[in-house]
């Protein structure tokens, strides 16, 4: 991302970014030579312990920085500028509270990856040893205080750090890795942003659940999959979608989400939650076609998934919403299984036109919240159960839309 000075020049129509001068400065820094007009002349500078490296023929530095400094020093471009005049995406403020809460709630176990920044200013690297060799790569990085640090990658982490320190000031004394590049202008910094995010792939929800040791719901879902006869051997633990050739029926993320919905708000002790979830899904399994057939080798999972919708996350969530209501009304030990008998009468096949516009949109399964509510409403109606307000509203809206068409 370009430094503020470079960005403002572009915004004002000034193309003189001094790139040639900065490239020469980069060569001087790589050689440990002083720069004209460096911080040494003014006497005001930041000093960072650093390691020098080279990528694509350009010198860069890796250092550690206290979180309280990160919260104040580094900037991101003015969001009022047009996107083409900025070097990073706009800050998504909706992400900040969750990230900040992660820091605040896990002061002894959080992990934040390095920030990448560009420095719009003349810097100087003083190696610890003048001779060539590994020791010459270690030293101090001196940056004028009037230089601008602009974040290329990690602006959301920086914003979360700033908010977390307000709640836990002691976090400010901890450090984070920072990778520092010389700012070579807007075009180069925009390319850096594109390159840094080119190959970024968000892990699947299932593998996130599998590896999450903090979330109690994730732990319960993993135990359920391992212990329950309903799910044992038929749950995909890594991917959040199933290929046509998969031998699995469900994904871990779908089981996790549905079971969390099932138990939401129920006053049940932790050690009883697994037993209740196992009992509920066993009751569902006994009343749905196909699940047991796959486990016992009488049917192929691919055939069941292609013919029916009841293995998809949207239906699991709908069944969980119904179960949450039944358990809340009758109690965990109550006779709520009897209310599920109507599930035997439901036609779960994709060919059933009832599901179009509910679980299916254009023949494809939809995970949108409205579709979840409409699917749940259809299940409740089949069981003779009243609809809660949110499902009643979407049901009425769907009926009015159908009538108008």
N, C-alpha and C positions, 0 to 999 in steps of 0.2 A: 504494500500500500504506500502510496506516495506520502511524503511528508507534507505537513500543513502548508509550508511555503510553496512547494511545488504545486500542490492542488490549487492554492489561491491564484498562482500565476496562470494556470490553465483556465480557471474560471474567469479571469480578467482578460483572456486572450493573449497573454504573454507566453511565448513558446521558448524563451531563453532560460532553460533549466540548468545550464552549467554542467551538462552531462560529461563533457570531455574533461572538465576540471575535476569532477568527482571521480572519474575513472583514474585520472592521474593520482588523486589522493588515495585511492584504493591501492594503487601500486606502491605508494610511499608507505602506507600503513603495513602492507604485506612485508615490506623490507625493513620495517622498524625505523624508517626515516621520519624526521619531524615534518610537520606541515606548516606552511605559512599561515599565520593567523590562528594558530592552535590555541587550545585552552591555556597552555603554559604562559602565553603572552598576557592574557587577561587575569590569570590567577584564580579564576572561578571555574571549577570543573567537578564532574562526577568521576569517581574512580571505582572501577569494578575489577575484581579478580576474574581473569578470563583465560580461555583456551582458544588459540587461533587455529582456524582450519581453512580449507579451500574447497569450493564446489563450483564446477563449470568455469574454472579459472578465476573465480572471484573470491576474495577473502571474506570470511565471516568469523564471528566470535560466539562462543558459548559461555554464559556466566550464570551466576545465581543472584537473585534479587529478593530482598525482603518483601513480603506481601504488602506491607504498609506503603512501601515505595511504589510497587506495581499499581496500587489503588490510586495513587496521586499523579505519577509521572507520565504514564503512557496514555496516548490519545487515540481516538478514531475520528475519521473525517467528518466534517460538518454534514449532518444528514439533510440539510436544506439544499445542498448541491445536487445537481442532476446526477443520476447514476453513472453516466459516462465520464463525469468529472471527479468521481470518487474512486477509491481503489479497493473498497470492500463493500459487502452487502450492508444494508441498514440493520441496526441493532434490533433484534426481536426481543422486546422487553418482556414478553410473556414467558420466555425461557429463564429469565434471571431469578425469580423467586425460588423455583425448584432447585436450581444449581446452588444458590446461596444457602438454602435450607440443608442441602447435602453437606456443605462445609460445616455449618453450625451444628448439625446433628451428629456428625462423625469426626470430631476433632482429633481422635486418636487413630483414625483409619481411612481418612479421605485420600484420594489420589488425583492430582491434576497434572496433565501433561504440559510440556514446555510451551511458552509463548514465542511467537516469531515477530520481531519488530524491525523496522527500518529506522535509521538515524539520519535525520536531515541536518548535518553539521560536520565539521572537520574534527575527526577523532585521531587519537594517537595510541598506539600499542607499544608498551615497554616490556620486552621479553625479560624473563627472570635470568636467563643466561644468554650472553651475546653470541655464542657459537651456534653452529648448526647442530641439529639433533633434537630429540624429544623435549629437552628442557627449554629450548628456544620457542616452543609452542605455548609455554605457560608464561603468564605475566599479568600486567594490569592494563586495563582499557580505560583511557581518559577521554571524557566527553565534555565539551563545553556546556555550561549550564544554560546557554541560550539555544542549544540544539533542540530539535523536536524529535521525540520518539513516537512513531505511529505504528499501531499494531497491524501486522499482516495476517496473523492467524491467532485467534484466542480472545477476540474482543468480548465475547460473552463470558468467558472465564474471568477476564479482568473486571467486568461489571459485577459478576457474582462475588468476587473477592472483596470488592469495595463495599457491597451490602453486608457481607458476612462479618467483616471487621467492625461494623457498627454495632453488631450484636455480641460479638466475641472479640474484643480488642486484642486479646492475647494472641490471636491468629496472626496479627501483623508482624510478629517477631519471627515467624517461620518464613521459609524461602521457596521459590519456584525457579525452575530453569528457564532461561531466556536466551534465545538465539538471535543474534544481532547482525543485520546486514547494513551496508551502506546504502542510503537512499539514492537511487540513480534516476529518479523522476517518476512521473505518474504512469507512463506506459509500462516501464519495467516492473513497477510495483503491482499494477493490475495483473500483469502476467504471473507474478509471484503468487498472487491470491488464487488465480486460476490453476496454477500448477500444484499448489499445496492442497487444493480441494479436488483435484482431478480424479484421484484414485481413492478418495475417502469413501468407505462403505460402512454404513451403520449396521451393526450386528443384528441378526434376527431377534425378534422378541423371545422366541423359544430359548435360544442360547443365552440370552440375557437372564431369563428365569433360571436356567440350569446352573449358571455360574454365580447367581446372586446369593450371598450368604447373609445379607442384612434383612431382607424382606421375609417376614414370617409366613406370608401367604405363598411365597415362592418355595420355601422349605416344605410347607404342607403339601403343595401340589406335587413336588418331587416324591415325597413319601407316599402319597396317594397312588401315583403312577407305579411305584415299585411294589406296593403291598396289595392294592385292590385287584381282585380278579377281573374286574370290568376293564381296566386299563393296562394291566400287565402284558407287555409284549406288543401292544398295538399303538403305542404313542411315539411319534417322531420327536426326538429330544432336541434337535438342533435347528432344523428349518421351521419356518412359520407358515409354510404352504407345502402341500403334498403333490409330488409329481404323479402323472398318470400311472407310472409303473411302481409306485410305492406300495409296500405291503402293510403300511400302517393305516389306521383309521382316523386318528386324531393327532393334533400337534400339542406339544407341551404348553405353548402359549394359550391355546384355546381352553385346555383343561384348567390352567391357572386362572385365567380371566373368569371363566364360568364358576369355578369353585369359590373364588373371591366374592362374586356376586351372590352366590348361594348363602354364604355365611355373613354377609354384610349386616352389621347392626344387631346380630343375634347375641343375646347375653349367655354365651357359652364359654366355659373354661377352655383354655388352650388345649389341654390334654383330651378334651372331648370333641374337639372340632374335626379331627381326622376321622374318628369313628362315625360322626354324623354325616360327613361328606361321603364316606364309603357306603354307608347305609342308603343315602339318597340316590347315588348313582347306580347302586345295585338295584334299587327299586325301578329306576328308569330303564335299566338294561333289560329287566324282566318283561317290560311292556313295549319294547320297540323291536321291530324286525331287523335282522341282519347283524347286529353287533356280536351276538354269541356265535352266529354261523361263521364269522370270520375267525374268531379266536379258536374255534374247534375244527377249523379246516373244511367246513362244508361250503364255504363261499370265498371268492376272491375279494380282497378289500377294494381293488380297483372297480369291480363290478358294483359293489354296494355303494361306493362313493358316487359313481356315475349315475346310478338309478335313484338314489335317495338323497335327501338334503340333511338328514338328522345326524350326520357326523361332522357337520360344519360348525364353526365357532358361533355363528349367529343363532343356531338352534340350541346349542349347549347353553348359551347365555339366556335364551328365552326360557328354557326349562329351569335354569337356575333362578330366574326371577320368580317363576311360579313357585318353586320350592321354598324360596325365602319367605314368601307370603304364607305358605302352608305351615311351615315350621314356626313362624312368628305367631300364628293363630292357635295352633294345637300344641306347641311346645316340642322340644327336641324328641321327647319320648312318646309324643302323642300319636294318635292313629291317622297320621297324614297320608300313609300309603294308599288308603282306600280312595282318596280323592284323585289319585293318579290313574285309576282304572280306565278312564276315558281315553288315555293315550293309545290304547289298543285299537280304537276306532278311527284314529287319524290316518289319512293317506299321506305318507311322507314322500311319495315319489315326486320326482321333478315334473312329471307329466301332469300332476294335479294343478289345475289352473288357479286354485286358491293361493298358491305361493307366489305367483307373478305379481309384482308390485309390493310384495311383503319380503320374503326371504330372497326372492329373485327379481332382478331388473334386466329385462331383455334376455332372460334365460341364464344370466350369470348371478352368482351369489353376491349380495351386497352387504357390507358390514356397517353401513351408515346407521346412526342412532335411530332415525325414523323407522328404518326397516327392522331394527331389533324390536322396537315397540310394537310395530304392526304384526310381526311374527309372534311375539308374546301374546298379543291380544287374541290372535287366532287360536293359540293353544289354550288360553284361559276359557275362551268361548266354548271350545270343544269339551272342556272339563266342567262346564256349567258354573264357572267362577266369575264373580263381578270384576269389572275392569277398574284399575286405579285411575286417578285423574289424568296422568300423562298419557296412558294408553288410550283412554277414552277420547282425549282431544285429537290424537293423530288418527284414530279410527273414524271419528266424525269428519275430519278434514279429508280423509281418503274417500269416504262415501260421497261427500259433496263434490269432490273433483270428478269422481266417476259419473255422478248424475249430470254434471255440467257438460261432460264430454259426450 
